[in-house]
Amino acid sequence: MKNGYNPFQRTGIDVFQHREETIRIVYLGAYLERIEPGSLVFIQRGDKLFWMGRAWLDLFWMELEKPVTVMEGLAFLSQQDYMRVLHEKEGDFVHQHELPF
């Protein structure tokens, strides 16, 4: 398995690691033969954008409310991971200041 997104692949299924998580990209016309519960999947639409979500055997949970490019989805995951790391290090009050009034 490779460690990074290949933007030149446009068909089939692309599987790679991003921030310790396995990500699958399902391009138009392809399908997953097996679903790993809770795995992160990008599913391509007809307009070249992707639905990003987590797949279970009987459910697809949308991570974002609108279709995105793969790069936008990966940026979202990186920001989410950054927030998680900050809260683990700093606690619940990360960069919160007093209100100005």
N, C-alpha and C positions, 0 to 999 in steps of 0.2 A: 504494500500500500504506500502511496506517495504522500509526501508532507506538503501539500499545497494545491491550490486550485489551478487548473490548466484552462485559461480562457480560450484556447484554440480548439478544444474539443467541443463539438456541436451536435453529436449524435450519441445514442446509447445511454450508458450510465457511467458517470464519473464518481469515483469513490476516493476520498482523501481525508487526511487528518488536519484539523484546525483547532488550535488551543486544547489539545488533549481530547478532542471529540471527533468521532467519525461522521463525516458528512457525505450524503449521497445526492447527486444531481441527476434527476430523471429528465432526459431531453424528450421532446415531442416524438411520439411513436414508440418509445421504449416503456418498459414496465419492470417493476421489482418482482423477482421470483420468490423472494423471502423477505419478510419484514422483521427487523430486530426491534422489539418493543421499546419505545421511547427514543428511537433514533431520529436524528435531524435530517429532513429531506427537503430539497428544492424540487418542485414540479413545474416544468415549463408549460406556459400557455401558448396560444397561437400568436400572440403579439411579441414573443421573445422575452417576456417578463416571467417571473417565477413566483409561485406560492411557496412560502417558507413555513414549515411547521414540523411537528413531531408526529411520527407515525406509530400507531398501535394496531393490533389485529382488527379492531372494529372502530377505529377513530383516527381522524387526522386533525390534530390540534394546531390551529394557526398561531404562529409566533408573532406575526405582524398582520395588521388589518387590511393591507393593500399589497398588490403584487410589486415585487422589487427586482432589481438586477441582482446577480449573485454577489457582486462587490458591495452593494448596499446591505445585503443580508449579512455578509461577513463583517462589515463595519459595525452593524448592530450587535453581533455576537461579541466582537472585541470590546465594545463599550460596556456591554452587560458584564463581561468578565472583569473589566477594569473596576466597575462599581462593586462587584462582589469582593474583589481583593482589597479595595479600600475599606469596606465595612468589616472585613475580617481583621484588618490591621488596626483600624481606628475606632471601631465600635459603631454604635447607632448614630452618633452625632458628627458625622464626617463633614467638615467644612461648613457647619451651621453656625451662624453668628446671631448676635442680638438684633432684633428689629430696630429700624432707625427712628422709632417714635417712643 
